[in-house]
Amino acid sequence: MRSLLYEAAVVILTRSRSDCDLRNWGIKLREKIGFKRAAVAVARKLAVIMHAMLRSGELFNRATTTT
């Protein structure tokens, strides 16, 4: 699971062109601490978002995702 979260974070930081809060936060973090550490931070944030969705039963809505 950890490697899949990291892979998803890398895709968000490199290949995704959508304008979302998570990607913008990760790009800013990448400039400060480097790519690999920023990808790990984005992966952790993805895990937290998914855990909250699992607990609440709520579907993903990118418009309500906050950083």
C-alpha positions as semicolon CSV with decimal commas, in nm:
position;residue;x (nm);y (nm);z (nm)
1;M;0,000;0,000;0,000
2;R;0,284;0,234;0,085
3;S;0,444;0,197;-0,257
4;L;0,111;0,255;-0,433
5;L;0,051;0,574;-0,235
6;Y;0,403;0,693;-0,321
7;E;0,347;0,613;-0,689
8;A;0,018;0,806;-0,688
9;A;0,192;1,102;-0,524
10;V;0,464;1,100;-0,790
11;V;0,199;1,103;-1,062
12;I;0,024;1,395;-0,893
13;L;0,349;1,591;-0,878
14;T;0,479;1,508;-1,226
15;R;0,211;1,408;-1,476
16;S;-0,106;1,565;-1,348
17;R;-0,194;1,902;-1,495
18;S;-0,512;1,957;-1,295
19;D;-0,521;2,254;-1,064
20;C;-0,593;2,114;-0,719
21;D;-0,490;2,217;-0,370
22;L;-0,300;1,894;-0,304
23;R;-0,085;1,929;-0,616
24;N;-0,016;2,298;-0,552
25;W;0,084;2,220;-0,194
26;G;0,312;1,940;-0,312
27;I;0,481;2,160;-0,573
28;K;0,555;2,429;-0,314
29;L;0,688;2,167;-0,077
30;R;0,904;2,018;-0,354
31;E;1,080;2,352;-0,396
32;K;1,160;2,364;-0,023
33;I;1,256;2,008;0,070
34;G;1,313;1,820;-0,255
35;F;1,114;1,589;-0,476
36;K;1,132;1,259;-0,288
37;R;1,044;1,403;0,052
38;A;0,760;1,605;-0,100
39;A;0,625;1,293;-0,269
40;V;0,627;1,111;0,066
41;A;0,439;1,403;0,224
42;V;0,180;1,402;-0,054
43;A;0,144;1,024;-0,020
44;R;0,081;1,062;0,353
45;K;-0,179;1,331;0,290
46;L;-0,347;1,102;0,036
47;A;-0,359;0,828;0,299
48;V;-0,517;1,065;0,551
49;I;-0,779;1,177;0,297
50;M;-0,862;0,818;0,205
51;H;-0,887;0,714;0,570
52;A;-1,126;1,001;0,643
53;M;-1,336;0,901;0,341
54;L;-1,345;0,541;0,459
55;R;-1,455;0,640;0,808
56;S;-1,726;0,880;0,694
57;G;-1,844;0,684;0,389
58;E;-1,818;1,002;0,185
59;L;-1,727;0,997;-0,184
60;F;-1,426;1,193;-0,308
61;N;-1,497;1,550;-0,413
62;R;-1,193;1,740;-0,534
63;A;-1,365;2,076;-0,473
64;T;-1,381;2,010;-0,099
65;T;-1,028;1,872;-0,057
66;T;-0,824;2,104;0,164
67;T;-0,459;2,103;0,255
